[in-house]
Amino acid sequence: MEVLIVGGTGFIGKALQKALDLSGISYKILSRHPAKANHVFWDPAKQQLDNTSLNSITHIINLAGAGIAEKRWTRERKKELINSRVEATQFLYTECSKHCPSLEGYIGISGVNAFGFDDSLCYNESHPFATDFLSNLVEQWEGSHRLFDKLPSFSIFRLGMVLSSQGGAYRKIAVPMKFCMGAVPGSGKQLVPWIHLDDVVGFILHVLQTKSVGLIHVVSNNSSMKELTQTIAHKERSKIILPNIPVFVIRLIFGEMGMLLTESLRIDRTKLSQTAYKTRFNQLSDLIYEKEN
């Protein structure tokens, strides 16, 4: 087995590299700035890829995509969010169909924000896409992943908010707490589907070494934003002393992107629970006792 990681230098990618090293699985990383022997140059925006070392690749893990919550969603940023996923994956497919004769498996990452926001429903994998920007993004994203669906092993993981004290959303929430500036966004009652980073990586390795699962929601639980914020405060040895941040303030600061903090979504995890993989982090309280890497 030799794995090609797309987006291997990001939050999930770095953790995945460590896990592959521990498992003794060989891998290569597509990178715009190759810095190591196992890095392979590519620049999907310019349709460039060094395909000379792809003939031994057996599996692809596609984590590519500009960060959803890194910048305000201007028209140009929305275009970048789509292109960094859709066009990059389409280019990857074109190149791999020519230069990866040993390819047998593919895991693509997408997100659970495919249904709009209505927590009166618990959305499973069969529910239709909504029409808002995020839902449209996920629909196009998964459409590009499906170019690979004729392979013997093919999976798409819809991830909830990925939590770990090592980075990602956790660190964005935790930073103000160092200055006693932590606060609960909105009412605090809105539900947040989440999964711990260790379980994302663990499930990737599980599927990589067993069998494909098709489209699956990778979520451990749906917890309130208040509980999430308070749990992070506890772990950071801080307290929430400021009042909740009003929704209109969040919208002024973050624009449309603010919905990620203020809106509620409930995601069904039945399919994941029926697999042989058992998540390690199932309650937010488990995060408090997370071991530092």
Steps between C-alpha positions, in 0.01 A plus 500: 500500500622849414278797584484838328380774736350811344492786750749317719651806667176621662347432842374149417784424259775550757327269748444245225870503411591410859248217502625360169858513628399305811310248285795453265294601197694668220363830375567802281363852531395735223642844577541834329829537687667157521735492798560129556588195294144366516348829383369521143462839335160609379321825433141422402420864424764487226422139405851388594601172664821297508346169398827305475464345846131408497515157337532319835208680672227260613277729709413871507384698804369833377492770770544792259318828546550856620388550863126562527528727805827679428366806315173685438297351216542766235412409144866429428543295816197285416650435160828400664322267743331322210796491260746376763276198542317438176749607233792357698329161528401501134862568404616227738265251334625590153861445602440186703297336224814527285782442748366284787459150355506340847228723650235297682363719777384856564382689809364851447416744779200732499279656769166449673380851407298372207145547626461862602428560870194344661559294814141374504631231265786257557661477158630168372696423185185464287359849561515734198730800474369843593559808281715727719867565420647233727259234378579589140871486578470152653289378207760613246784374719351152527422502130870539426587221746260270315723508194688227691195291592579219255801397708472177705503707820330842510385708798393856578522614862270787598674645802349695786706769675840337555614557857844471656700725729775476236329747267198558276173638641607421857792741488289777342255470788771460766726795413271775646471296819865562576402864550171425681317608184322173427127518434222278370388589145128562451250334732736212575217254436598440137622147434848430364574159342861414590769232476838484667811519282626165633177333387517659155851361454408170663203451271705590192751228593219256575338547159837508326584156638156337486228593251324801354195650669364722223351828620504523881450760770806501725360655816532397865223713644284812469575736789385851580729793428478594869622155605778512240621844613485411868687173445782680320509761778528222758786335312675835463454567876292805420146616567228654287424831669384712207138499378402307190601664172183621322432355158501844334851568635626170360348584161664843504839347572486187283229571245328197350770274644363578847227241447759236590490638855135595538294240312397154620541165326425144614679216317419129516797270570321164473704382201829573677382320815427190292858470376768301682674825598414631846559869567715581804360849565121486537425776751653846515621417850737248338681799349606617847706187549650504151869416502728768361698382195 
